[in-house]
Each structure stands twice: as C-alpha cells, then as structure tokens.
Amino acid sequence: MAKFSAQDIVPGQRFEQRQGFIWRVARLIHFPGEDAMHVQLINERDSSSTKTVSVSALLDRNLFKLVEK
C-alpha cells in the first residue's frame, strides 16, 4: 500500500485498533483554536461506542491500521 496521509481520510473508512476493534470514520473534526485535525470513530460492533482521536494518532501504525476493502 502507498503511504496513507491525512488528506486520504474520508468518512466510512475502517481502521483496526491494536486490540482488534474495528472503528469506522464518522466525520472529520476541526476544533476551533487547534491546528490538529481529529476524527470521530464509531465501533463497528457497538455503534453506541465512539471515540475522537487526532488524525496523527489514527495514522500511527502502532495504534491503528487501515482495513483494506
């Protein structure tokens, strides 16, 4: 896979967390006064479970990896 960057993140993409959870990108978020972009993630198994992480954390291969189609 070619290098994946922040500009490549779009809603609907799926990422696997190290613990085996699959998260789907719900939306990209820019908090006022912050330079870093964030994403809201929804757990694939439990849609009531959400989390917000920075794009840099999402792109950290030690934390998440993109689930290819």
PDB file of N, CA, C, O and CB in Angstrom:
ATOM      1  N   MET A   1       0.845  -1.182   0.000  1.00  0.00           N
ATOM      2  CA  MET A   1       0.000   0.000   0.000  1.00  0.00           C
ATOM      3  C   MET A   1       0.889   1.245   0.000  1.00  0.00           C
ATOM      4  O   MET A   1       1.900   1.289   0.702  1.00  0.00           O
ATOM      5  CB  MET A   1      -0.961  -0.001   1.226  1.00  0.00           C
ATOM      6  N   ALA A   2       0.519   2.234  -0.772  1.00  0.00           N
ATOM      7  CA  ALA A   2       1.245   3.502  -0.800  1.00  0.00           C
ATOM      8  C   ALA A   2       1.050   4.221   0.534  1.00  0.00           C
ATOM      9  O   ALA A   2       0.154   3.883   1.308  1.00  0.00           O
ATOM     10  CB  ALA A   2       0.766   4.396  -1.986  1.00  0.00           C
ATOM     11  N   LYS A   3       1.889   5.205   0.788  1.00  0.00           N
ATOM     12  CA  LYS A   3       1.791   5.959   2.036  1.00  0.00           C
ATOM     13  C   LYS A   3       0.421   6.603   2.143  1.00  0.00           C
ATOM     14  O   LYS A   3      -0.046   7.272   1.222  1.00  0.00           O
ATOM     15  CB  LYS A   3       2.898   7.029   2.122  1.00  0.00           C
ATOM     16  N   PHE A   4      -0.210   6.388   3.281  1.00  0.00           N
ATOM     17  CA  PHE A   4      -1.548   6.907   3.562  1.00  0.00           C
ATOM     18  C   PHE A   4      -1.382   8.191   4.356  1.00  0.00           C
ATOM     19  O   PHE A   4      -0.617   8.214   5.321  1.00  0.00           O
ATOM     20  CB  PHE A   4      -2.429   5.860   4.343  1.00  0.00           C
ATOM     21  N   SER A   5      -2.078   9.267   3.979  1.00  0.00           N
ATOM     22  CA  SER A   5      -1.909  10.550   4.662  1.00  0.00           C
ATOM     23  C   SER A   5      -3.254  11.087   5.148  1.00  0.00           C
ATOM     24  O   SER A   5      -4.310  10.532   4.844  1.00  0.00           O
ATOM     25  CB  SER A   5      -1.236  11.570   3.729  1.00  0.00           C
ATOM     26  N   ALA A   6      -3.192  12.169   5.903  1.00  0.00           N
ATOM     27  CA  ALA A   6      -4.391  12.789   6.464  1.00  0.00           C
ATOM     28  C   ALA A   6      -5.383  13.187   5.371  1.00  0.00           C
ATOM     29  O   ALA A   6      -6.594  13.119   5.583  1.00  0.00           O
ATOM     30  CB  ALA A   6      -4.010  14.013   7.293  1.00  0.00           C
ATOM     31  N   GLN A   7      -4.884  13.601   4.212  1.00  0.00           N
ATOM     32  CA  GLN A   7      -5.768  14.018   3.120  1.00  0.00           C
ATOM     33  C   GLN A   7      -6.541  12.844   2.537  1.00  0.00           C
ATOM     34  O   GLN A   7      -7.521  13.043   1.819  1.00  0.00           O
ATOM     35  CB  GLN A   7      -4.965  14.700   2.022  1.00  0.00           C
ATOM     36  N   ASP A   8      -6.111  11.631   2.836  1.00  0.00           N
ATOM     37  CA  ASP A   8      -6.772  10.431   2.310  1.00  0.00           C
ATOM     38  C   ASP A   8      -7.915   9.933   3.196  1.00  0.00           C
ATOM     39  O   ASP A   8      -8.656   9.036   2.795  1.00  0.00           O
ATOM     40  CB  ASP A   8      -5.757   9.327   2.140  1.00  0.00           C
ATOM     41  N   ILE A   9      -8.065  10.498   4.382  1.00  0.00           N
ATOM     42  CA  ILE A   9      -9.094  10.029   5.321  1.00  0.00           C
ATOM     43  C   ILE A   9     -10.449  10.588   4.922  1.00  0.00           C
ATOM     44  O   ILE A   9     -10.606  11.792   4.719  1.00  0.00           O
ATOM     45  CB  ILE A   9      -8.748  10.441   6.776  1.00  0.00           C
ATOM     46  N   VAL A  10     -11.429   9.691   4.811  1.00  0.00           N
ATOM     47  CA  VAL A  10     -12.795  10.086   4.476  1.00  0.00           C
ATOM     48  C   VAL A  10     -13.764   9.284   5.332  1.00  0.00           C
ATOM     49  O   VAL A  10     -13.450   8.168   5.746  1.00  0.00           O
ATOM     50  CB  VAL A  10     -13.088   9.875   2.961  1.00  0.00           C
ATOM     51  N   PRO A  11     -14.955   9.852   5.603  1.00  0.00           N
ATOM     52  CA  PRO A  11     -15.973   9.110   6.352  1.00  0.00           C
ATOM     53  C   PRO A  11     -16.278   7.770   5.687  1.00  0.00           C
ATOM     54  O   PRO A  11     -16.323   7.654   4.462  1.00  0.00           O
ATOM     55  CB  PRO A  11     -17.259   9.941   6.475  1.00  0.00           C
ATOM     56  N   GLY A  12     -16.483   6.775   6.526  1.00  0.00           N
ATOM     57  CA  GLY A  12     -16.797   5.438   6.043  1.00  0.00           C
ATOM     58  C   GLY A  12     -15.605   4.500   6.045  1.00  0.00           C
ATOM     59  O   GLY A  12     -15.776   3.281   6.014  1.00  0.00           O
ATOM     60  N   GLN A  13     -14.393   5.052   6.081  1.00  0.00           N
ATOM     61  CA  GLN A  13     -13.217   4.178   6.118  1.00  0.00           C
ATOM     62  C   GLN A  13     -13.174   3.446   7.450  1.00  0.00           C
ATOM     63  O   GLN A  13     -13.680   3.921   8.466  1.00  0.00           O
ATOM     64  CB  GLN A  13     -11.910   4.990   5.900  1.00  0.00           C
ATOM     65  N   ARG A  14     -12.553   2.273   7.408  1.00  0.00           N
ATOM     66  CA  ARG A  14     -12.473   1.439   8.594  1.00  0.00           C
ATOM     67  C   ARG A  14     -11.015   1.253   8.994  1.00  0.00           C
ATOM     68  O   ARG A  14     -10.139   1.073   8.148  1.00  0.00           O
ATOM     69  CB  ARG A  14     -13.149   0.077   8.353  1.00  0.00           C
ATOM     70  N   PHE A  15     -10.771   1.301  10.316  1.00  0.00           N
ATOM     71  CA  PHE A  15      -9.444   1.125  10.872  1.00  0.00           C
ATOM     72  C   PHE A  15      -9.510   0.096  11.987  1.00  0.00           C
ATOM     73  O   PHE A  15     -10.464   0.057  12.764  1.00  0.00           O
ATOM     74  CB  PHE A  15      -8.874   2.465  11.389  1.00  0.00           C
ATOM     75  N   GLU A  16      -8.478  -0.738  12.052  1.00  0.00           N
ATOM     76  CA  GLU A  16      -8.393  -1.731  13.116  1.00  0.00           C
ATOM     77  C   GLU A  16      -7.443  -1.213  14.182  1.00  0.00           C
ATOM     78  O   GLU A  16      -6.329  -0.779  13.891  1.00  0.00           O
ATOM     79  CB  GLU A  16      -7.922  -3.110  12.568  1.00  0.00           C
ATOM     80  N   GLN A  17      -7.909  -1.269  15.423  1.00  0.00           N
ATOM     81  CA  GLN A  17      -7.076  -0.862  16.537  1.00  0.00           C
ATOM     82  C   GLN A  17      -6.281  -2.075  17.000  1.00  0.00           C
ATOM     83  O   GLN A  17      -6.696  -3.210  16.766  1.00  0.00           O
ATOM     84  CB  GLN A  17      -7.930  -0.266  17.698  1.00  0.00           C
ATOM     85  N   ARG A  18      -5.167  -1.855  17.640  1.00  0.00           N
ATOM     86  CA  ARG A  18      -4.290  -2.954  18.075  1.00  0.00           C
ATOM     87  C   ARG A  18      -5.039  -4.032  18.851  1.00  0.00           C
ATOM     88  O   ARG A  18      -4.714  -5.212  18.718  1.00  0.00           O
ATOM     89  CB  ARG A  18      -3.162  -2.409  18.934  1.00  0.00           C
ATOM     90  N   GLN A  19      -6.025  -3.665  19.651  1.00  0.00           N
ATOM     91  CA  GLN A  19      -6.758  -4.634  20.456  1.00  0.00           C
ATOM     92  C   GLN A  19      -7.747  -5.441  19.621  1.00  0.00           C
ATOM     93  O   GLN A  19      -8.441  -6.305  20.156  1.00  0.00           O
ATOM     94  CB  GLN A  19      -7.489  -3.928  21.577  1.00  0.00           C
ATOM     95  N   GLY A  20      -7.822  -5.170  18.315  1.00  0.00           N
ATOM     96  CA  GLY A  20      -8.697  -5.931  17.444  1.00  0.00           C
ATOM     97  C   GLY A  20     -10.029  -5.274  17.142  1.00  0.00           C
ATOM     98  O   GLY A  20     -10.803  -5.799  16.341  1.00  0.00           O
ATOM     99  N   PHE A  21     -10.314  -4.142  17.762  1.00  0.00           N
ATOM    100  CA  PHE A  21     -11.566  -3.441  17.485  1.00  0.00           C
ATOM    101  C   PHE A  21     -11.507  -2.802  16.100  1.00  0.00           C
ATOM    102  O   PHE A  21     -10.464  -2.302  15.680  1.00  0.00           O
ATOM    103  CB  PHE A  21     -11.847  -2.367  18.567  1.00  0.00           C
ATOM    104  N   ILE A  22     -12.622  -2.824  15.409  1.00  0.00           N
ATOM    105  CA  ILE A  22     -12.730  -2.152  14.115  1.00  0.00           C
ATOM    106  C   ILE A  22     -13.544  -0.884  14.318  1.00  0.00           C
ATOM    107  O   ILE A  22     -14.647  -0.918  14.861  1.00  0.00           O
ATOM    108  CB  ILE A  22     -13.388  -3.083  13.032  1.00  0.00           C
ATOM    109  N   TRP A  23     -12.989   0.223  13.878  1.00  0.00           N
ATOM    110  CA  TRP A  23     -13.616   1.535  14.002  1.00  0.00           C
ATOM    111  C   TRP A  23     -13.870   2.107  12.620  1.00  0.00           C
ATOM    112  O   TRP A  23     -13.046   1.960  11.717  1.00  0.00           O
ATOM    113  CB  TRP A  23     -12.738   2.493  14.834  1.00  0.00           C
ATOM    114  N   ARG A  24     -15.021   2.765  12.455  1.00  0.00           N
ATOM    115  CA  ARG A  24     -15.387   3.418  11.194  1.00  0.00           C
ATOM    116  C   ARG A  24     -15.325   4.926  11.394  1.00  0.00           C
ATOM    117  O   ARG A  24     -15.802   5.445  12.404  1.00  0.00           O
ATOM    118  CB  ARG A  24     -16.813   2.975  10.714  1.00  0.00           C
ATOM    119  N   VAL A  25     -14.738   5.625  10.431  1.00  0.00           N
ATOM    120  CA  VAL A  25     -14.659   7.089  10.496  1.00  0.00           C
ATOM    121  C   VAL A  25     -16.060   7.656  10.259  1.00  0.00           C
ATOM    122  O   VAL A  25     -16.664   7.427   9.211  1.00  0.00           O
ATOM    123  CB  VAL A  25     -13.633   7.654   9.439  1.00  0.00           C
ATOM    124  N   ALA A  26     -16.563   8.393  11.237  1.00  0.00           N
ATOM    125  CA  ALA A  26     -17.876   9.025  11.104  1.00  0.00           C
ATOM    126  C   ALA A  26     -17.743  10.416  10.489  1.00  0.00           C
ATOM    127  O   ALA A  26     -18.511  10.796   9.606  1.00  0.00           O
ATOM    128  CB  ALA A  26     -18.576   9.114  12.475  1.00  0.00           C
ATOM    129  N   ARG A  27     -16.751  11.167  10.972  1.00  0.00           N
ATOM    130  CA  ARG A  27     -16.558  12.522  10.446  1.00  0.00           C
ATOM    131  C   ARG A  27     -15.200  13.048  10.844  1.00  0.00           C
ATOM    132  O   ARG A  27     -14.584  12.580  11.801  1.00  0.00           O
ATOM    133  CB  ARG A  27     -17.658  13.468  10.945  1.00  0.00           C
ATOM    134  N   LEU A  28     -14.746  14.030  10.089  1.00  0.00           N
ATOM    135  CA  LEU A  28     -13.521  14.754  10.414  1.00  0.00           C
ATOM    136  C   LEU A  28     -13.916  15.990  11.205  1.00  0.00           C
ATOM    137  O   LEU A  28     -14.950  16.603  10.940  1.00  0.00           O
ATOM    138  CB  LEU A  28     -12.712  15.137   9.122  1.00  0.00           C
ATOM    139  N   ILE A  29     -13.092  16.351  12.174  1.00  0.00           N
ATOM    140  CA  ILE A  29     -13.418  17.460  13.069  1.00  0.00           C
ATOM    141  C   ILE A  29     -12.231  18.416  13.152  1.00  0.00           C
ATOM    142  O   ILE A  29     -11.085  17.992  13.298  1.00  0.00           O
ATOM    143  CB  ILE A  29     -13.798  16.937  14.480  1.00  0.00           C
ATOM    144  N   HIS A  30     -12.522  19.696  13.057  1.00  0.00           N
ATOM    145  CA  HIS A  30     -11.506  20.714  13.330  1.00  0.00           C
ATOM    146  C   HIS A  30     -12.000  21.529  14.509  1.00  0.00           C
ATOM    147  O   HIS A  30     -12.961  22.290  14.391  1.00  0.00           O
ATOM    148  CB  HIS A  30     -11.231  21.628  12.072  1.00  0.00           C
ATOM    149  N   PHE A  31     -11.333  21.365  15.656  1.00  0.00           N
ATOM    150  CA  PHE A  31     -11.711  22.115  16.848  1.00  0.00           C
ATOM    151  C   PHE A  31     -11.153  23.534  16.748  1.00  0.00           C
ATOM    152  O   PHE A  31      -9.983  23.712  16.409  1.00  0.00           O
ATOM    153  CB  PHE A  31     -11.198  21.409  18.136  1.00  0.00           C
ATOM    154  N   PRO A  32     -11.981  24.553  17.040  1.00  0.00           N
ATOM    155  CA  PRO A  32     -11.503  25.944  16.991  1.00  0.00           C
ATOM    156  C   PRO A  32     -10.276  26.129  17.898  1.00  0.00           C
ATOM    157  O   PRO A  32     -10.244  25.651  19.032  1.00  0.00           O
ATOM    158  CB  PRO A  32     -12.635  26.922  17.417  1.00  0.00           C
ATOM    159  N   GLY A  33      -9.293  26.820  17.377  1.00  0.00           N
ATOM    160  CA  GLY A  33      -8.087  27.093  18.146  1.00  0.00           C
ATOM    161  C   GLY A  33      -7.063  25.973  18.120  1.00  0.00           C
ATOM    162  O   GLY A  33      -5.997  26.106  18.721  1.00  0.00           O
ATOM    163  N   GLU A  34      -7.354  24.880  17.442  1.00  0.00           N
ATOM    164  CA  GLU A  34      -6.423  23.753  17.346  1.00  0.00           C
ATOM    165  C   GLU A  34      -5.945  23.606  15.909  1.00  0.00           C
ATOM    166  O   GLU A  34      -6.727  23.764  14.972  1.00  0.00           O
ATOM    167  CB  GLU A  34      -7.088  22.440  17.835  1.00  0.00           C
ATOM    168  N   ASP A  35      -4.685  23.309  15.738  1.00  0.00           N
ATOM    169  CA  ASP A  35      -4.141  23.072  14.406  1.00  0.00           C
ATOM    170  C   ASP A  35      -4.412  21.645  13.937  1.00  0.00           C
ATOM    171  O   ASP A  35      -4.628  21.403  12.750  1.00  0.00           O
ATOM    172  CB  ASP A  35      -2.643  23.350  14.394  1.00  0.00           C
ATOM    173  N   ALA A  36      -4.397  20.706  14.876  1.00  0.00           N
ATOM    174  CA  ALA A  36      -4.530  19.284  14.522  1.00  0.00           C
ATOM    175  C   ALA A  36      -5.979  18.930  14.186  1.00  0.00           C
ATOM    176  O   ALA A  36      -6.916  19.336  14.873  1.00  0.00           O
ATOM    177  CB  ALA A  36      -4.029  18.395  15.677  1.00  0.00           C
ATOM    178  N   MET A  37      -6.128  18.165  13.110  1.00  0.00           N
ATOM    179  CA  MET A  37      -7.441  17.625  12.752  1.00  0.00           C
ATOM    180  C   MET A  37      -7.698  16.383  13.602  1.00  0.00           C
ATOM    181  O   MET A  37      -6.769  15.699  14.031  1.00  0.00           O
ATOM    182  CB  MET A  37      -7.520  17.287  11.219  1.00  0.00           C
ATOM    183  N   HIS A  38      -8.977  16.110  13.833  1.00  0.00           N
ATOM    184  CA  HIS A  38      -9.397  14.935  14.587  1.00  0.00           C
ATOM    185  C   HIS A  38     -10.448  14.187  13.775  1.00  0.00           C
ATOM    186  O   HIS A  38     -11.000  14.713  12.809  1.00  0.00           O
ATOM    187  CB  HIS A  38      -9.953  15.334  15.991  1.00  0.00           C
ATOM    188  N   VAL A  39     -10.712  12.954  14.184  1.00  0.00           N
ATOM    189  CA  VAL A  39     -11.776  12.165  13.580  1.00  0.00           C
ATOM    190  C   VAL A  39     -12.633  11.569  14.676  1.00  0.00           C
ATOM    191  O   VAL A  39     -12.141  11.200  15.742  1.00  0.00           O
ATOM    192  CB  VAL A  39     -11.203  11.059  12.669  1.00  0.00           C
ATOM    193  N   GLN A  40     -13.920  11.480  14.396  1.00  0.00           N
ATOM    194  CA  GLN A  40     -14.810  10.756  15.288  1.00  0.00           C
ATOM    195  C   GLN A  40     -14.941   9.348  14.730  1.00  0.00           C
ATOM    196  O   GLN A  40     -15.233   9.162  13.549  1.00  0.00           O
ATOM    197  CB  GLN A  40     -16.214  11.465  15.421  1.00  0.00           C
ATOM    198  N   LEU A  41     -14.720   8.354  15.592  1.00  0.00           N
ATOM    199  CA  LEU A  41     -14.782   6.950  15.204  1.00  0.00           C
ATOM    200  C   LEU A  41     -15.952   6.270  15.885  1.00  0.00           C
ATOM    201  O   LEU A  41     -16.286   6.582  17.028  1.00  0.00           O
ATOM    202  CB  LEU A  41     -13.474   6.231  15.547  1.00  0.00           C
ATOM    203  N   ILE A  42     -16.576   5.334  15.172  1.00  0.00           N
ATOM    204  CA  ILE A  42     -17.682   4.542  15.713  1.00  0.00           C
ATOM    205  C   ILE A  42     -17.263   3.086  15.683  1.00  0.00           C
ATOM    206  O   ILE A  42     -16.773   2.593  14.666  1.00  0.00           O
ATOM    207  CB  ILE A  42     -19.010   4.766  14.906  1.00  0.00           C
ATOM    208  N   ASN A  43     -17.457   2.396  16.805  1.00  0.00           N
ATOM    209  CA  ASN A  43     -17.124   0.980  16.901  1.00  0.00           C
ATOM    210  C   ASN A  43     -18.049   0.181  15.995  1.00  0.00           C
ATOM    211  O   ASN A  43     -19.267   0.350  16.048  1.00  0.00           O
ATOM    212  CB  ASN A  43     -17.227   0.485  18.364  1.00  0.00           C
ATOM    213  N   GLU A  44     -17.481  -0.687  15.166  1.00  0.00           N
ATOM    214  CA  GLU A  44     -18.279  -1.484  14.225  1.00  0.00           C
ATOM    215  C   GLU A  44     -19.224  -2.449  14.932  1.00  0.00           C
ATOM    216  O   GLU A  44     -20.295  -2.750  14.406  1.00  0.00           O
ATOM    217  CB  GLU A  44     -17.364  -2.263  13.298  1.00  0.00           C
ATOM    218  N   ARG A  45     -18.854  -2.939  16.109  1.00  0.00           N
ATOM    219  CA  ARG A  45     -19.683  -3.910  16.832  1.00  0.00           C
ATOM    220  C   ARG A  45     -20.713  -3.264  17.740  1.00  0.00           C
ATOM    221  O   ARG A  45     -21.723  -3.882  18.078  1.00  0.00           O
ATOM    222  CB  ARG A  45     -18.812  -4.815  17.647  1.00  0.00           C
ATOM    223  N   ASP A  46     -20.465  -2.025  18.134  1.00  0.00           N
ATOM    224  CA  ASP A  46     -21.355  -1.337  19.070  1.00  0.00           C
ATOM    225  C   ASP A  46     -21.406   0.133  18.680  1.00  0.00           C
ATOM    226  O   ASP A  46     -20.534   0.914  19.060  1.00  0.00           O
ATOM    227  CB  ASP A  46     -20.874  -1.511  20.556  1.00  0.00           C
ATOM    228  N   SER A  47     -22.425   0.503  17.923  1.00  0.00           N
ATOM    229  CA  SER A  47     -22.491   1.874  17.397  1.00  0.00           C
ATOM    230  C   SER A  47     -22.674   2.927  18.487  1.00  0.00           C
ATOM    231  O   SER A  47     -22.552   4.120  18.207  1.00  0.00           O
ATOM    232  CB  SER A  47     -23.623   1.985  16.403  1.00  0.00           C
ATOM    233  N   SER A  48     -22.964   2.517  19.723  1.00  0.00           N
ATOM    234  CA  SER A  48     -23.055   3.497  20.812  1.00  0.00           C
ATOM    235  C   SER A  48     -21.670   3.806  21.380  1.00  0.00           C
ATOM    236  O   SER A  48     -21.523   4.713  22.199  1.00  0.00           O
ATOM    237  CB  SER A  48     -23.984   2.979  21.930  1.00  0.00           C
ATOM    238  N   SER A  49     -20.662   3.060  20.949  1.00  0.00           N
ATOM    239  CA  SER A  49     -19.296   3.274  21.404  1.00  0.00           C
ATOM    240  C   SER A  49     -18.563   4.133  20.372  1.00  0.00           C
ATOM    241  O   SER A  49     -18.330   3.701  19.243  1.00  0.00           O
ATOM    242  CB  SER A  49     -18.561   1.915  21.629  1.00  0.00           C
ATOM    243  N   THR A  50     -18.207   5.337  20.769  1.00  0.00           N
ATOM    244  CA  THR A  50     -17.499   6.257  19.875  1.00  0.00           C
ATOM    245  C   THR A  50     -16.250   6.781  20.563  1.00  0.00           C
ATOM    246  O   THR A  50     -16.120   6.719  21.786  1.00  0.00           O
ATOM    247  CB  THR A  50     -18.415   7.432  19.449  1.00  0.00           C
ATOM    248  N   LYS A  51     -15.351   7.290  19.768  1.00  0.00           N
ATOM    249  CA  LYS A  51     -14.173   7.957  20.314  1.00  0.00           C
ATOM    250  C   LYS A  51     -13.707   8.997  19.310  1.00  0.00           C
ATOM    251  O   LYS A  51     -13.973   8.901  18.112  1.00  0.00           O
ATOM    252  CB  LYS A  51     -13.035   6.936  20.633  1.00  0.00           C
ATOM    253  N   THR A  52     -13.009   9.987  19.830  1.00  0.00           N
ATOM    254  CA  THR A  52     -12.411  11.020  18.997  1.00  0.00           C
ATOM    255  C   THR A  52     -10.911  10.952  19.197  1.00  0.00           C
ATOM    256  O   THR A  52     -10.418  10.981  20.325  1.00  0.00           O
ATOM    257  CB  THR A  52     -12.971  12.442  19.341  1.00  0.00           C
ATOM    258  N   VAL A  53     -10.192  10.863  18.092  1.00  0.00           N
ATOM    259  CA  VAL A  53      -8.729  10.812  18.143  1.00  0.00           C
ATOM    260  C   VAL A  53      -8.169  11.785  17.119  1.00  0.00           C
ATOM    261  O   VAL A  53      -8.843  12.165  16.162  1.00  0.00           O
ATOM    262  CB  VAL A  53      -8.204   9.367  17.878  1.00  0.00           C
ATOM    263  N   SER A  54      -6.940  12.175  17.336  1.00  0.00           N
ATOM    264  CA  SER A  54      -6.290  13.044  16.351  1.00  0.00           C
ATOM    265  C   SER A  54      -5.984  12.240  15.098  1.00  0.00           C
ATOM    266  O   SER A  54      -5.830  11.020  15.148  1.00  0.00           O
ATOM    267  CB  SER A  54      -4.992  13.672  16.929  1.00  0.00           C
ATOM    268  N   VAL A  55      -5.901  12.933  13.987  1.00  0.00           N
ATOM    269  CA  VAL A  55      -5.545  12.281  12.731  1.00  0.00           C
ATOM    270  C   VAL A  55      -4.156  11.657  12.852  1.00  0.00           C
ATOM    271  O   VAL A  55      -3.913  10.578  12.310  1.00  0.00           O
ATOM    272  CB  VAL A  55      -5.591  13.289  11.554  1.00  0.00           C
ATOM    273  N   SER A  56      -3.244  12.326  13.557  1.00  0.00           N
ATOM    274  CA  SER A  56      -1.900  11.762  13.707  1.00  0.00           C
ATOM    275  C   SER A  56      -1.939  10.444  14.477  1.00  0.00           C
ATOM    276  O   SER A  56      -1.168   9.538  14.164  1.00  0.00           O
ATOM    277  CB  SER A  56      -0.976  12.761  14.421  1.00  0.00           C
ATOM    278  N   ALA A  57      -2.809  10.312  15.467  1.00  0.00           N
ATOM    279  CA  ALA A  57      -2.955   9.033  16.177  1.00  0.00           C
ATOM    280  C   ALA A  57      -3.544   7.977  15.248  1.00  0.00           C
ATOM    281  O   ALA A  57      -3.101   6.828  15.253  1.00  0.00           O
ATOM    282  CB  ALA A  57      -3.848   9.201  17.432  1.00  0.00           C
ATOM    283  N   LEU A  58      -4.538   8.359  14.455  1.00  0.00           N
ATOM    284  CA  LEU A  58      -5.156   7.416  13.529  1.00  0.00           C
ATOM    285  C   LEU A  58      -4.147   6.898  12.504  1.00  0.00           C
ATOM    286  O   LEU A  58      -4.232   5.747  12.077  1.00  0.00           O
ATOM    287  CB  LEU A  58      -6.336   8.073  12.817  1.00  0.00           C
ATOM    288  N   LEU A  59      -3.206   7.735  12.114  1.00  0.00           N
ATOM    289  CA  LEU A  59      -2.209   7.342  11.128  1.00  0.00           C
ATOM    290  C   LEU A  59      -0.997   6.633  11.740  1.00  0.00           C
ATOM    291  O   LEU A  59      -0.121   6.161  11.015  1.00  0.00           O
ATOM    292  CB  LEU A  59      -1.750   8.555  10.370  1.00  0.00           C
ATOM    293  N   ASP A  60      -0.946   6.560  13.072  1.00  0.00           N
ATOM    294  CA  ASP A  60       0.155   5.876  13.757  1.00  0.00           C
ATOM    295  C   ASP A  60      -0.056   4.368  13.635  1.00  0.00           C
ATOM    296  O   ASP A  60      -0.984   3.823  14.232  1.00  0.00           O
ATOM    297  CB  ASP A  60       0.244   6.309  15.264  1.00  0.00           C
ATOM    298  N   ARG A  61       0.786   3.704  12.877  1.00  0.00           N
ATOM    299  CA  ARG A  61       0.615   2.270  12.614  1.00  0.00           C
ATOM    300  C   ARG A  61       0.798   1.426  13.857  1.00  0.00           C
ATOM    301  O   ARG A  61       0.459   0.242  13.846  1.00  0.00           O
ATOM    302  CB  ARG A  61       1.588   1.816  11.556  1.00  0.00           C
ATOM    303  N   ASN A  62       1.325   1.999  14.932  1.00  0.00           N
ATOM    304  CA  ASN A  62       1.417   1.285  16.213  1.00  0.00           C
ATOM    305  C   ASN A  62       0.072   1.269  16.932  1.00  0.00           C
ATOM    306  O   ASN A  62      -0.129   0.486  17.860  1.00  0.00           O
ATOM    307  CB  ASN A  62       2.483   1.929  17.112  1.00  0.00           C
ATOM    308  N   LEU A  63      -0.845   2.129  16.505  1.00  0.00           N
ATOM    309  CA  LEU A  63      -2.160   2.229  17.142  1.00  0.00           C
ATOM    310  C   LEU A  63      -3.287   1.708  16.252  1.00  0.00           C
ATOM    311  O   LEU A  63      -4.153   0.966  16.715  1.00  0.00           O
ATOM    312  CB  LEU A  63      -2.439   3.668  17.521  1.00  0.00           C
ATOM    313  N   PHE A  64      -3.276   2.092  14.989  1.00  0.00           N
ATOM    314  CA  PHE A  64      -4.349   1.748  14.055  1.00  0.00           C
ATOM    315  C   PHE A  64      -3.762   1.321  12.717  1.00  0.00           C
ATOM    316  O   PHE A  64      -2.649   1.706  12.358  1.00  0.00           O
ATOM    317  CB  PHE A  64      -5.310   2.939  13.863  1.00  0.00           C
ATOM    318  N   LYS A  65      -4.525   0.524  11.991  1.00  0.00           N
ATOM    319  CA  LYS A  65      -4.162   0.257  10.594  1.00  0.00           C
ATOM    320  C   LYS A  65      -5.431   0.270   9.762  1.00  0.00           C
ATOM    321  O   LYS A  65      -6.489  -0.178  10.204  1.00  0.00           O
ATOM    322  CB  LYS A  65      -3.411  -1.110  10.446  1.00  0.00           C
ATOM    323  N   LEU A  66      -5.305   0.790   8.553  1.00  0.00           N
ATOM    324  CA  LEU A  66      -6.424   0.877   7.630  1.00  0.00           C
ATOM    325  C   LEU A  66      -6.867  -0.525   7.247  1.00  0.00           C
ATOM    326  O   LEU A  66      -6.040  -1.383   6.936  1.00  0.00           O
ATOM    327  CB  LEU A  66      -6.046   1.695   6.376  1.00  0.00           C
ATOM    328  N   VAL A  67      -8.170  -0.753   7.271  1.00  0.00           N
ATOM    329  CA  VAL A  67      -8.726  -2.027   6.820  1.00  0.00           C
ATOM    330  C   VAL A  67      -9.035  -1.872   5.346  1.00  0.00           C
ATOM    331  O   VAL A  67      -9.928  -1.116   4.962  1.00  0.00           O
ATOM    332  CB  VAL A  67     -10.010  -2.440   7.642  1.00  0.00           C
ATOM    333  N   GLU A  68      -8.293  -2.591   4.526  1.00  0.00           N
ATOM    334  CA  GLU A  68      -8.495  -2.531   3.076  1.00  0.00           C
ATOM    335  C   GLU A  68      -9.790  -3.240   2.706  1.00  0.00           C
ATOM    336  O   GLU A  68     -10.203  -4.186   3.377  1.00  0.00           O
ATOM    337  CB  GLU A  68      -7.298  -3.164   2.324  1.00  0.00           C
ATOM    338  N   LYS A  69     -10.422  -2.782   1.643  1.00  0.00           N
ATOM    339  CA  LYS A  69     -11.667  -3.418   1.192  1.00  0.00           C
ATOM    340  C   LYS A  69     -11.386  -4.746   0.562  1.00  0.00           C
ATOM    341  O   LYS A  69     -12.311  -5.429   0.122  1.00  0.00           O
ATOM    342  CB  LYS A  69     -12.409  -2.530   0.207  1.00  0.00           C
TER     343      LYS A  69
END
